[in-house]
């Protein structure tokens, strides 16, 4: 199962270039990435193809990071779609430590969430640990967050 890393960076010119080159030099491919920065800090949300290699690079560069198994959720593409998911996680006492859009289909945004408690998050979202990312009980569809 892929890991999602939330990496703290200095918000300055060349930081993402430096990190991505260090990963490339060590053969770590970036599958998904999303970044933001404000003030002096920036964060990169990265799903690499090699979690162990990613950890080695981050340790070598001295970057602070957290990681977790991304929980992929189909979020309705409408005002309040993300709020529905975030509220469900908050009600279960789960903190979202990172999220990124990993795909889109008509009416659906596919989002990967990294959280502080994967077991609670999966329970709150109606997912089981045995489910593969993108699969739901033997079907090829993702479980969606239904609004009530």
Buried (B, 14 or more C-beta within 10 A) or exposed (E): EBBBBBBBBEBEEEBBEBBBEBBEEEEBEBEBBBBEBEEEEBBBBBBBEBBEBBBBBBEEBEBEBEBBBBBBBBBBEEEEBBEBBBEBBEEBEBEBBBBBEBBEEEEBBBBBBBBBBBEBBBBBBBBEEEBEBBBBEEEEEBBBBEEE
